[in-house]
Amino acid sequence: MTTFYKALDQDDGPTLKEVIEKSCRQIDLGAAIHMKPLREDPQYPITLSEEFNSVVVEHHLKWAPLCHHQPGPFPDGSPSDRLGRYDFHHADQQVDWAIKEGLKVKGHVLCWHVTSPSFLSEFEPQEIAEQLKRHIFTVMGHYRGRIKVWDVVNESLAPDGTMAENIFLQKLGPSYIEDCFRWAHEADPDAFLIYNDNKVEGIGSRKSEGFYNLLADLKAKNVPVHGAGIQAHFDAAGTGRSRPPTPYAVKQQISRLGKLGLRVNISEMDVRVSKLPAAVRSIAQKQIYHDILVAALTEPAFDGLWLWGFTDKHTWVTHFYYDDEPLIFDEMYVRKEAYHAVRDALSTMTVGGTVGGEVLLDADFDEEGNPWGHEWMQPEPEKENEDSEQGNAKPDWEMHELT
């Protein structure tokens, strides 16, 4: 992998967790974790326990990994041909390690069409509903008392804010979302339940409007949804719907979600920069991490930042997108400038800090007329891609060539 960043002195101040402990406001600071580096890379668990107060299981709590494949329920890794077989071995190892280290655990995810067993398509609607309910009860029951926060439904919206035409919508209709939350609440009445989605971080797009409207509708129906996860998989070079939102737009989105009675977390943050000119990559990554987090921290409804990984040595981006360095530690676990940006943002909530951190929060343009991010933000193309986005159920990494 090409290295974009110079190494920084590791002995340069407190850890992120230490900053939060001194803050006037306690939030979750989490990272997505994987079994293989936790078991095989000695520095991985050390850095996790030193820097973070929370973790989320990135892969092994999804439906297919538990019951079907990757790894599935069989020791040889062969796919299972029916539901009902569960193997919690890998997930248990991660959860048990985190609890032993005193870390909060978030469960991810109970219902996501992308990681559901493929043979669900062979079932009739009633059977799919029964299996989905059984899955939620099985997984939440296994971790009841150990995992108290769950992403219940993930990415049910298409890029235009309409419902994604996935297996659950096709077979069960739009009520499957509220059904999942009601089942999850029945399975564990004490659990905190979250709806999670991507490219909904700031106001001003069709998808962010659809996200807000979906949650407002669920709350109006007294569905037990307690939190909203805004993923924040950012491409600093993105244009169109992939352009990073401004701090002002993020602040406004969190504010109106909070007014619905929801807690809001940034749930899967990473910042890709390799498509930018080399001279501005570090500038962009620092500013996005810092300013978006500062904006979020000014809103009372905001309760946590979760990174999708923490070291460039272990990141989903290189497997699903391209060679990049999207996280806050480099491949040698050295603190990057992005790390300092996150720490500086967290420090705005400590004694002597300034809430808002002098970030542009009340507009998208400064007093001189410069837009936020003007040093690195890429111009919009003359002609936007005109492919239909209505109902598109593809995950974001399968669509990045179009954006």
Secondary structure, 3 states (H helix, E strand, C coil): CCCCCCCCCCCCCCCHHHHHHCECCCCEEEEEECHHHHHHCCHHHHHHHHHCCEEEECCCCCHHHHHCCCCCCCCCCCCCCCCCCCCCHHHHHHHHHHHHCCCEEEEEEEECHHHCCHHHHHCCHHHHHHHHHHHHHHHHHHHCCCCCEEEEEECCECCCCCECCCHHHHHHCCCHHHHHHHHHHHHCCCCEEEEEECCCCCCCCHHHHHHHHHHHHHHHCCCCCCEEEECCEEECCCCHHHCCCCHHHHHHHHHHHHHCCCEEEEEEEEEECCCCCHHHHHHHHHHHHHHHHHHHHCCCCEEEEEECCCECCCCCHHHHCCCCCCCCECCCCCECHHHHHHHHHHHCCECCCCCCCCCCCCCCECCCCCECCCCCCCCCCCCCCCCCCCCCCCCHHHCHHHC
